[in-house]
């Protein structure tokens, strides 16, 4: 094969479906190798079987290889996609239930707050070992990280690794499409700018043919039925002036405003991704089983029931007709062929956003070409939303510093400064909560946290 070698670590992830399909559908990438790595042999076999099925049905010249040993497949990798999950099924309930005892009510818990911090403590050590191996075995590869907590994962990589790493998400492109729908504007006629941090970037401009669309959006948000489609995001747009990139349920966790009392949760947070209490922890294990079952059926050529698709978020029919809006395939295509593409990626804030910490990671418009990534300077965010970003960036910095320096006190301070946790707990209560989380997940986190 003369095409690129695309290696996916954590290939048992269901997102592998999209990346395999998207890359295979590229007319400019007509051959190459998919190298799939996962420590779970059963899920790896499912992913490899699905990849082979996609390649066969599309009639493209892509080889598929797989292994539970990453050292076997990392050599000669051109593009390394990271999508690992470390002990998520075993620990996700602790991430929710222990903080809930202290009044910290989370919906998702994978980005910041107690759940996001614990996920960082479980995931970043494994992530840094992957990068160490990549430095030895494929030092010229571009690394595309999709694993949350995105800001902390990308920050830790930037602090420790020489690899060229971009943090990727679908919230910018997904929300811009939502906004076009909310405004009844054809997507290709919506003119927008967006910047901030992952899961908390802000649409600072929304226009059509030079006309500001924010007045129209805010007017529609006065309609109670329309408002309930995205209550936390609409409320924040009304109060702070700008619409954010992450769903109401996710976003409600990053702030001190909406989840500190039951009556506020009832008022602003709906079911599921609108802010349901414990939505992720209560459903993720069964969703994962459902996703694996769907894969088994696809590999065998059997029909996946409409009921299973409807009950499992993120699960859809295996559509091989068009690429998704995930950035991965477009990055690989642009870098491999020399074409250009514009994405929104997560990079060190080397003067990109003036009023956010320079030692943090920011999400900005980025040009990709044969020479790699070229993040674009944004300038200043409106101060009121920059302040919200900074509150989360401080938590993330302390959590990463804790891991890199084996500093348990920095970990405690990360929990204590989390906006939602601080809204409901005293510092002493936060320390007690953190200790309980550490003890419950002792076998999955670094030893220094339990010393």
CORQUINOR-V328121 format. One record per backbone hydrogen bond with DSSP energy under -1.0 kcal/mol. NH is the residue of the N-H (numbers start at 0). CO is the residue of the C=O. If there is no record, write none. Layout:
NH_CO + NH_CO
//
This chain:
5_32 + 6_78 + 7_34 + 8_80 + 9_36 + 10_36 + 12_9 + 15_12 + 16_13 + 18_14 + 19_15 + 20_16 + 21_17 + 22_18 + 23_19 + 24_20 + 25_22 + 31_60 + 32_3 + 33_62 + 34_5 + 35_64 + 36_7 + 37_66 + 43_39 + 44_40 + 45_41 + 46_42 + 47_43 + 48_44 + 49_45 + 50_46 + 51_47 + 52_48 + 53_49 + 54_50 + 55_51 + 56_52 + 57_53 + 59_54 + 60_29 + 61_59 + 62_31 + 64_33 + 66_35 + 71_68 + 73_69 + 76_73 + 77_4 + 78_4 + 79_141 + 80_6 + 81_143 + 82_8 + 90_86 + 91_87 + 94_90 + 96_92 + 97_93 + 99_95 + 100_96 + 101_98 + 102_99 + 103_98 + 115_111 + 116_112 + 117_113 + 118_114 + 119_115 + 120_116 + 121_117 + 122_118 + 123_119 + 126_122 + 127_123 + 128_124 + 129_125 + 130_126 + 131_127 + 132_128 + 133_129 + 134_130 + 135_131 + 136_132 + 137_133 + 140_137 + 141_77 + 142_163 + 143_79 + 144_165 + 145_81 + 152_148 + 153_149 + 154_150 + 155_151 + 156_152 + 157_153 + 158_154 + 159_155 + 160_156 + 165_142 + 166_345 + 167_144 + 173_169 + 174_170 + 175_171 + 176_172 + 177_173 + 178_174 + 179_175 + 180_176 + 181_177 + 182_178 + 184_179 + 188_185 + 189_186 + 190_206 + 192_204 + 194_201 + 195_362 + 196_199 + 199_196 + 201_194 + 202_242 + 203_192 + 203_201 + 204_192 + 206_190 + 207_210 + 210_207 + 212_205 + 216_212 + 217_213 + 218_214 + 219_215 + 220_216 + 221_218 + 222_219 + 226_222 + 227_223 + 228_225 + 229_226 + 233_229 + 234_230 + 235_231 + 236_232 + 237_233 + 238_234 + 239_235 + 240_236 + 244_200 + 248_272 + 250_246 + 251_247 + 252_249 + 253_250 + 264_260 + 265_261 + 266_262 + 267_263 + 268_264 + 269_273 + 273_270 + 274_271 + 275_271 + 277_105 + 278_275 + 279_106 + 281_277 + 283_279 + 286_282 + 287_283 + 288_284 + 289_285 + 290_286 + 291_287 + 292_288 + 293_289 + 294_290 + 295_291 + 296_292 + 297_293 + 298_294 + 299_295 + 301_296 + 308_304 + 309_305 + 310_306 + 314_311 + 318_316 + 330_326 + 331_327 + 332_328 + 333_329 + 334_330 + 335_331 + 336_332 + 337_333 + 340_367 + 342_365 + 344_363 + 345_166 + 346_361 + 348_359 + 349_347 + 350_348 + 353_378 + 355_352 + 359_356 + 361_346 + 362_195 + 363_344 + 365_342 + 366_373 + 367_340 + 368_371 + 371_368 + 373_366 + 375_364 + 377_351 + 378_351 + 385_381 + 386_382 + 388_384 + 389_385 + 390_386 + 391_387 + 392_388 + 393_389 + 394_390 + 395_391 + 396_392 + 397_393 + 398_394 + 399_395 + 400_396 + 401_397 + 402_398 + 403_399 + 404_400 + 406_401 + 410_406 + 411_407 + 412_408 + 413_409 + 414_410 + 415_411 + 416_412 + 421_417 + 422_418 + 423_420 + 424_420 + 429_425 + 430_426 + 431_427 + 432_428 + 433_429 + 434_430 + 435_431 + 436_432 + 437_433 + 438_434 + 439_435 + 440_436 + 441_438 + 443_440 + 448_445 + 449_446 + 450_447
//
